[in-house]
């Protein structure tokens, strides 16, 4: 199987939807799909709202550039998730406003940055461990993501954004969208003593949806 036109068009469509809804501004965020030993990823310095399906970057799983435009410098983050989750085949990364705002807060629970406000956060994102700040695209950030994401398919990057992997691109996008919505709810409710899902509720959801790490 290769990266056919339908797969390319779908990535472009999802990227435009994320951009049009203000979930990753300007030339930020990136999407990727893995098929076999190759990765298709949005190009470096690309706007998700203006992707060209014929210019998407193709690399090996080791990062060698094969075709298309130069790959995003954040390919290394996608590689880290793929290495930790070999059954996953897509990654989504956003610089969404509420999630970035939460990432800047002090005293976050570094094992799970957001509380279980809704079942869909638990089902689609699972846990959200925090990755300390390092320069975008750097080896230090790649190593930190690889270390922190061993037991989670989603992470929150300090002062940067969210990153999630799933078996499909739709699933990865669903996860980062759910994280953003939960982050927004968290910021709206933080002074109102909200009631969270109980530990039993969370355990039940994880039993019902075991694909969530």
Order of alpha helices (4+ residues) and beta strands (2+ residues): alpha-beta-beta-beta-beta-alpha-beta-alpha-alpha-beta-alpha-beta-beta-alpha-alpha
